[in-house]
Amino acid sequence: MKYLDEYRDGNLAQQLAREIHRVTTKPWTIMEVCGGQTHAIVKFGIDELLPKQITLIHGPGCPVCVTPLEVIDKALELAARPGVIFTSFGDMLRVPGSATDLLSVKARGGDVRMVYSPLDAVQLAEQNPAREVVFFGVGFETTAPATALAVFQAAQKGLGNFSMLISHVLVPPAIEALMSAPGCRVQAFLAAGHVCAVMGYEEYPPLAAKYHVPIVVTGFEPLDILQGILMTVQQLESGRAEVENQYARAVTRRGNQPAQELIRKVFQVVPRKWRGVGEIPQSGLGLTAAYAAFDAERKFGVANRPVAEPADCVAGLVLQGLKKPHECPAFAGKCTPEHPLGATMVSSEGACAAYYRYRRQAAPERAFSK
Amino acid sequence: MTTPEFNAICPVPMQQYPHVLMAHGGGGRLMHQLLETVFGPAFSNPILDARHDSAQFSVPPGKLAMTTDSYVVRPLFFPGGDIGSMAIHGTVNDLAMSGARPLYLSCGFIIEEGLPMETLWRVVSSMRAAAQQCGVQIVTGDTKVVDQGKGDGLYLNTTGIGVIEHELPIAPTSVMPGDAVIVSGDLGRHGMAIMAVREGLQFESTIESDSASVRNPVRALLKAGIAVRCLRDLTRGGLASALNEIAAAAGVKIAIEQKAVPVREDVHAACEMLGLDPLHVANEGRFVAFVAGPDAGRAVEILRHHEVSAQAAVIGNVAASTGPLVTIKSPIGASRILDMPSGEQLPRIC
């Protein structure tokens, strides 16, 4: 497929891998921030091409995984209400709350619908004036513009029956939290290309300087990731800690300005709890006062009930890169995609799901040696 | 089939009733009219025309194969097919997967009250055409009408009987190390065609379902004396599920190569966009064949002579293993597990 196969070329991948082997002289630990990158790494076996000194650890960049249990419980409560059409992206539907999930609520009669865009939910609200339509707005800066546009349009159309349960989160505060946590092993970051396509990468130089970590904005195809790793290792080996852009075909320094403007118009930065990590200051987006009427939590008065994560689940440590999925005693035993203990096993971008799907039975053999 | 006066348009008496009523399933005059003017003429053959409560027929010598499947696809008509032709192809293909020659089908109609009679007629006409093309006869059937809101317009069930006229033990347990793995064509079209119409997704081109009978290419393989070990149609769960089931039954390792698996460009693009794997997506006219390694080249050549399997390709092989395992070699040369999909395919967030 055009624009895709070029970035999956086996020969070029081997060339990049050889170059990474050539420049690597010491052990390095690199975190890929985004769950999409984690899946590509495991699916294509990119880590098998790398020298043994390089450890990739999987970051918190999976929107489904970091949405707190309390928020999912609120979604379940709203979805079960008569008169509500609850709309969500597909991969939130299977995520377990403390008692059940959205697909089970649907099976018991809740009107839960999968949408491909928040604008589909706005359209549903227009078509069903007698019903309340709630959209589950989750994700990073990547999905925030679409969520913001939906709220903006609903306001313009004067839709009184549309609202959102919002749990949007931001990448730079998460990087900051990871770097300042005790026991952090991360020496460099592959920043999430799609997040930067929206936001640009002007937020990153202060982080790179403060923690002396290289940050390379990286895409999602095998060649992107290998090149991102190469650029990162070159910086590490030469003692540099700069922000570089591997994904220049999609990302500019300042990002998508109209999208950012829309986000600023509708959202304000708020503290946000991350599942498995805890509360991170100024790490999320919430509706501004002007759009507060579209806040489903406020509109329906859903209560905030703190809940505990299953004791066996180490998803929090996985999201912080402190443990690998297969180091969890519940992995592939008590915890499977059919019976997940934590969100990292459910989402298509979750690290545990990636390991379960692609690596369950055998430790990978190295396909390339120096 | 002997149906001299078959009309391509909905029969006149039915036009008095533009929609199916509860009475059409009630056993009285209206139901009789439906059977006599719609199902009877469309599917006419001596066994059905005898109008017994059960069909009576003699059985040719050999083992029999029997299968049943229900069809609940929404929408009823989609690019490349409809529920009627799919209900014939699906059951004929299930029979073909044991190398059987399909003989007779039954068909159960569960109709939602209010279904346009014209729609029913279009489905029945499509079934008639598909059955003729596959060389099977519909010899018995059943009609029920359910209250409005209790069904998606129309559900179908078809059961098929076929005769096995070869001596090969075609079964997952016959698969052994050294066998070649062949797919009969490009993958993922049916599932993506349905998803595109159901969810109103617009891609640059229309993806058409691959719904079709694969009986002829299978017959050609058997006729040519290919050492066929196992055949499996690639419906729900796609290639990934089929390979995992077979690896588990045979206790072998199946290793395939991503680059060798044919996937049409538009299907590939749609899957990439939605975060789906074409190897997990359903097909309705594709199968995987395990054949003895040395026969692989000849088998592919035979398959390619048939339009429905013109894209057939060897995608991998079978090796001995301590436990069942399916692996896939990625385009950059690394191998990973190819797992069964977990539940329904859900598009990802971003």
HADDOCK unambig.tbl for C-alpha pairs under 7 A between the chains (distance, minus, plus):
assign (segid A and resid 1 and name CA) (segid B and resid 265 and name CA) 5.80 0.50 0.50
assign (segid A and resid 8 and name CA) (segid B and resid 331 and name CA) 6.22 0.50 0.50
assign (segid A and resid 8 and name CA) (segid B and resid 332 and name CA) 6.38 0.50 0.50
assign (segid A and resid 9 and name CA) (segid B and resid 331 and name CA) 6.66 0.50 0.50
assign (segid A and resid 9 and name CA) (segid B and resid 332 and name CA) 6.26 0.50 0.50
assign (segid A and resid 10 and name CA) (segid B and resid 331 and name CA) 5.60 0.50 0.50
assign (segid A and resid 10 and name CA) (segid B and resid 332 and name CA) 3.88 0.50 0.50
assign (segid A and resid 10 and name CA) (segid B and resid 333 and name CA) 6.29 0.50 0.50
assign (segid A and resid 13 and name CA) (segid B and resid 332 and name CA) 6.06 0.50 0.50
assign (segid A and resid 43 and name CA) (segid B and resid 336 and name CA) 6.82 0.50 0.50
assign (segid A and resid 44 and name CA) (segid B and resid 330 and name CA) 5.31 0.50 0.50
assign (segid A and resid 44 and name CA) (segid B and resid 332 and name CA) 6.78 0.50 0.50
assign (segid A and resid 44 and name CA) (segid B and resid 334 and name CA) 6.39 0.50 0.50
assign (segid A and resid 45 and name CA) (segid B and resid 334 and name CA) 5.05 0.50 0.50
assign (segid A and resid 45 and name CA) (segid B and resid 335 and name CA) 6.48 0.50 0.50
assign (segid A and resid 45 and name CA) (segid B and resid 336 and name CA) 6.71 0.50 0.50
assign (segid A and resid 48 and name CA) (segid B and resid 334 and name CA) 6.82 0.50 0.50
assign (segid A and resid 89 and name CA) (segid B and resid 348 and name CA) 6.96 0.50 0.50
assign (segid A and resid 89 and name CA) (segid B and resid 349 and name CA) 5.79 0.50 0.50
assign (segid A and resid 90 and name CA) (segid B and resid 346 and name CA) 4.86 0.50 0.50
assign (segid A and resid 90 and name CA) (segid B and resid 347 and name CA) 5.17 0.50 0.50
assign (segid A and resid 90 and name CA) (segid B and resid 348 and name CA) 5.99 0.50 0.50
assign (segid A and resid 91 and name CA) (segid B and resid 346 and name CA) 5.58 0.50 0.50
assign (segid A and resid 91 and name CA) (segid B and resid 347 and name CA) 6.23 0.50 0.50
assign (segid A and resid 91 and name CA) (segid B and resid 348 and name CA) 5.23 0.50 0.50
assign (segid A and resid 91 and name CA) (segid B and resid 349 and name CA) 6.54 0.50 0.50
assign (segid A and resid 143 and name CA) (segid B and resid 350 and name CA) 6.91 0.50 0.50
assign (segid A and resid 337 and name CA) (segid B and resid 342 and name CA) 6.56 0.50 0.50
assign (segid A and resid 338 and name CA) (segid B and resid 342 and name CA) 6.66 0.50 0.50
assign (segid A and resid 348 and name CA) (segid B and resid 348 and name CA) 6.58 0.50 0.50
assign (segid A and resid 357 and name CA) (segid B and resid 337 and name CA) 6.92 0.50 0.50
assign (segid A and resid 357 and name CA) (segid B and resid 339 and name CA) 5.67 0.50 0.50
assign (segid A and resid 358 and name CA) (segid B and resid 336 and name CA) 5.43 0.50 0.50
assign (segid A and resid 358 and name CA) (segid B and resid 337 and name CA) 4.54 0.50 0.50
assign (segid A and resid 358 and name CA) (segid B and resid 338 and name CA) 6.35 0.50 0.50
assign (segid A and resid 358 and name CA) (segid B and resid 339 and name CA) 6.85 0.50 0.50
assign (segid A and resid 359 and name CA) (segid B and resid 336 and name CA) 6.36 0.50 0.50
assign (segid A and resid 359 and name CA) (segid B and resid 337 and name CA) 5.84 0.50 0.50
assign (segid A and resid 367 and name CA) (segid B and resid 334 and name CA) 6.02 0.50 0.50
